[in-house]
Amino acid sequence: MQLNREALTRAYRQMKLIREFEERLHEEIQTGEIAGFTHLYCGQEAVAVGVCEHLSERDKIVSTHRGHGHCLAKGCDVTGMMKEIWGSQEGLCNGKGGSMHIADIDKGMLGANGIVGAGAPIAVGAALSNKIDGPDADGKLAVSIAFSGDGACNQGTTFEAMNLAVVTKAPAIFVFENNHYSEHTGDAYAVGTAQDIASRAEAFGMKVWRADGTDFFSVFDTFGEVLEFVRTPGNGPAAVEFDTERFFGHFEGDPQRYRGEGELDRLRATRDCLRKFREKVTGAKLLTDEDLDAVDADALQAIEDAVKASRAAARPQPENVLENVYISY
Amino acid sequence: MAKMMYRDAIRGTIFQEMQRDPRVVVLGEDVVGGMGTAGGPEAIGGIWSTSTGFYEAFGPDRVIDTPISESAIMGAAGGLALAGKRPVAEIMFADFIGVCMDQLWNQIAKFRYMFGGKSVCPAVIRMPCGAGYNAAAQHSQMISQFVTSMPGLKVVMPATPADACGLLRQAIRDDDPVVFLEHKFLYAMTGDVPDDPDFVIPFGHARLARAGEDVTVVASGMMVGYAETAADDLAQDDIGCDVLDLRTTSPLDEEAILDSVEATGRLVIVDEAPPRCSLATDIAALVANKAFASLKAPIEMVTAPHTPVPFARELEGAYLPSPAKVAAAVRKTLAYR
């Protein structure tokens, strides 16, 4: 699929924004200013952006504990997210949720999630709602997407969600991001179908795709086909597995002793989606290095501004603990 | 006696029991850590460092690293136990009980009763629990109220390294299923632990952590330390507290609670869980029912509010009980009339 300059620039900016968001958090967490558990999405940017660049606000996504990339790609406000991670009252969830529970329902972002495998059934429910709402004027359905990792693919909830989607013909898309580590365990040990996740979805009766998750164009083009299929009423769900990489640990503070010698350097050198994107678009003379450098500077500034705003943002008050449990009681 | 951390008391006790009894097996997510990676088995050794070295010592048949599959872990613990093994399963965060509730509640807890007393299910389910790390709503919860309410389960809440050792050894040797609630915030707590490899603490016997005549303070898990701190502060003002560490919430040492309340006439219950249908309300009901005449003041309960656990530091701090909140509750019971 040929993208114009504007679309290419936008996709690159989204990926770069996620990268800088995560790289900055990696630094900030070490200062002790940010509380709690944080799981960084660095390395997987092409998946979130390659998927979400196709979507509109009526399409829904459900994310994971490693959710910052999905949130940003789906249009969550970068400063609102940063403030949330800082635990501010001005954060997207008023400091109640933090990194693992960022959500913005109006943007179609139905929540990151602290429970591995919890997202897929929720995405199927949202897809059933899309089905009830029916196709738009162009005859296309809104879709709901479950992002899951190679860890979540081993949960019963994920299996049940896949079968439910198939038997109800829900317009759900199961996006499996195989970064080869479920927490500290390799997919060579934990994923029994010869490390192949898509084959599981296939066994549930779904049409499946596979693509290189470190190549934006591979993700974007493949997901375009998946989406075309699922948006068509009557087709039901589909699944896609993206082969990707995690550049940081399971959580910030993870000593990563399970990595091989030089593994992270090799991944950064050969499997970096931003580097690949730059090589491809400059090689094809679609954008210049100067164009991309300007985007880099812009993304970096957006993160700097978000961090500055988060430091200055209002803190929650003790009485806020009791708010939001119910609408009224 | 040896000085050690709570987490090392847990690790050492399981290790000794695995050496002593070949039926003892360990299973859970990343309990080996590094399986299927370049770093290899034991690259991590369990995220809580409570199973470090087990794989090397006992091998893959008895140290079972599982995929992220809590229902399968819980159910497999039940199956291992029905088939004659003594599994010690780890649910990495107690909150994940939500994923595997059926296997615990409808299966493991009920086997013996449903099967007419003809089976035993000696499974230990270790669940690191509790707040204090700003880990938010799905990684911080106290779940004592659920598991204590389930007939068929025994529930343990160790408050010190010595108790972690003696109660865990009892749990592993016990023929009933035991939910072992380790508080994540206590893992680094240091204390004396008896060297005796047969040191056990029987279930159903509370520990008198502080003795005093004015008010009874009942607590469990991390709340025991809060109650002790409050009692020590109050002692400066000549206020004496009986601090009872329940040790196990099922069975519950009703006699110790009632005896103390009959002597003091005042009761404060400290519970990290939200206030409805909880240990706090359970004990309040017990005392209202069986020691009503002894009470000189309304029972005070220091609990979390009826909310999920919030993320931000300020909010989690406001959510949790604290020594100051316990002391205020003690003073309130004393001020009554």
Interface residues (C-beta under 8 A of the other chain):
Chain A: A35 G36 F37 G87 S88 Q89 C93 G95 K96 G97 G98 S99 M100 H101 N113 G114 I115 V116 G117 A118 G151 A152 N154 Q155 G156 T157 Y181 S182 E183 H184 T185 G186 D187 A188 Y189 A190 V191 P255 R257 Y258 R259 G260 E261 E263 R315 P316 Q317 P318 E319 N320 V321 L322 V325
Chain B: E29 D30 G33 G34 M35 G36 T37 A38 G39 G40 A43 I44 I47 D65 P67 I68 S69 E70 S71 A72 D95 F96 G98 V99 Y133 N134 A135 A136 A137 Q138 H139 P305 H306 T307 P308 P310 F311 A312 R313 E314 L315 G317 A318 Y319
